[in-house]
Amino acid sequence: MHCLSTSQRAIAQNLTQRETTPFFCYDLDQLAAHLIPLVDQQIVKLWYAVKANPLSRIIQTLDKAGFNFDVASNGELNQVLSQGISPERVLNTGPAKSLQQIRHFVAQGVRIFVAESHNQVIWLNQVANEYDIQLQVLLRVQLRFDKAEHNPLGGNTLTPFGLGCEQWQQLDLKEFKALEFVGLHIFQWGNMLSTETLAELWQAMVKPLLELADTLGIELKVLDLGGGLGIPYQPQQASLDWPSLVEALAQIKQQTGVEELWMELGRYAVGECGFYLNPVVEQKTNYGELQLIVSGGINHLLRPAVTGQAFPAQLLRDSAASEQKFHVHGPLCTALDHLGDLPLPADTSSGDWLVFSQCGAYGYTESMPFFLCHELPAEYVIENGKSICVRPSEPAASYLR
Ligand SMILES: *Cc1c(COP(=O)(O)O)cnc(C)c1O
């Protein structure tokens, strides 16, 4: 399932004739087909978490599919609006909304906000008064559970995302006359691959969230469950089954009695549509182990260093050689630049290209492209079976001052 299709592979092989440095390629045809069943249901309203991949053509494809947009910065907002998307379809989450940022968002026409602190509520009310408008607000809640697991989003550990129930209860919502408190937002677990576990987590939230809404006097119109739907990064992992997720969500919707259930999808929406093509510089043996040195590393794909989880990789050409475990290292002068220990054909060598899959989300813009002054990777899309260069590779001179 991580393999390229025959046509994707032909396009990738073609592009490697032209490119000499690593590049990304996103298949918009595959993405559009993947999005159809996601929006084809009446249970959950879907927003795209733009941080997963803010490329214009990706945003346009989600727009066409009927997604709304969750943005967390002025840059993301401007990128979404530049694609001709109306600000009414934009939601603003994020722990660092300053008064200035809120003003910018409201001036641009955004009316729905997830508040993550008392100050954010105060500032939202202040800006709404300045503009003489009403804003819709969801309060972001941080719950703690008994048997929670640890993960990158924090789980039970203290995070800056929202506030605990006790803190929210200290706020008198009636004081904020310019704000309509429409619901609650919660998102604490990332990259989950089990519908059962997700359903259990959502289930565990129902009681505390309903109690909190009751204490605060909020009539719960909207419950936003955030993101956290995973995609498989390892060959033995199975994908989530969308219909059973929708069933689990339908149950939550019924139990909570909310009018609308929302989610902001990042990884699950776009992760599987992207590839990263990476030239092999050389193979060497070191202390009895095989190493591959590749042109691009965590300067283009930071995620393995942050999560300890490799992106799946294959050799682009056919090889009859048996597979061996290779330690795959990028070009940076730090041992952190390790893309994983991956099984690859034993004859993988200089002049070959590796193709990393599941790179449509948390690739290019999550990385650290400036360290050591390598080229910025090019970005291609595939549309109607043809490749289009959206961003050519750029040398360090383009960003060095
Ligand atoms: C990042 C983010 C998401 C998307 O997370 P995925 O795991 O990629 O689906 C959703 N909601 C919020 C508030 C986020 O910050």
The ligand as an SDF file (V2000), in Angstrom:
LIG
                    3D

 15 15  0  0  0  0  0  0  0  0999 V2000
   -2.4340   19.6850   13.9170 C   0  0  0  0  0  0  0  0  0  0  0  0
   -3.8340   19.8340   14.2960 C   0  0  0  0  0  0  0  0  0  0  0  0
   -4.7900   18.9950   13.7270 C   0  0  0  0  0  0  0  0  0  0  0  0
   -4.4720   17.9350   12.7220 C   0  0  0  0  0  0  0  0  0  0  0  0
   -3.8160   16.8710   13.2750 O   0  0  0  0  0  0  0  0  0  0  0  0
   -3.6140   15.5240   12.4510 P   0  0  0  0  0  0  0  0  0  0  0  0
   -3.0950   14.5940   13.4500 O   0  0  0  0  0  0  0  0  0  0  0  0
   -2.6480   15.8290   11.3540 O   0  0  0  0  0  0  0  0  0  0  0  0
   -4.9360   15.1410   11.9110 O   0  0  0  0  0  0  0  0  0  0  0  0
   -6.1000   19.1830   14.1110 C   0  0  0  0  0  0  0  0  0  0  0  0
   -6.4570   20.1260   15.0060 N   0  0  0  0  0  0  0  0  0  0  0  0
   -5.5690   20.9550   15.5500 C   0  0  0  0  0  0  0  0  0  0  0  0
   -6.0300   21.9920   16.4930 C   0  0  0  0  0  0  0  0  0  0  0  0
   -4.2230   20.8390   15.2310 C   0  0  0  0  0  0  0  0  0  0  0  0
   -3.3370   21.6450   15.8000 O   0  0  0  0  0  0  0  0  0  0  0  0
  1  2  1  0
  2  3  1  0
  2 14  2  0
  3  4  1  0
  3 10  2  0
  4  5  1  0
  5  6  1  0
  6  7  2  0
  6  8  1  0
  6  9  1  0
 10 11  1  0
 11 12  2  0
 12 13  1  0
 12 14  1  0
 14 15  1  0
M  END
$$$$
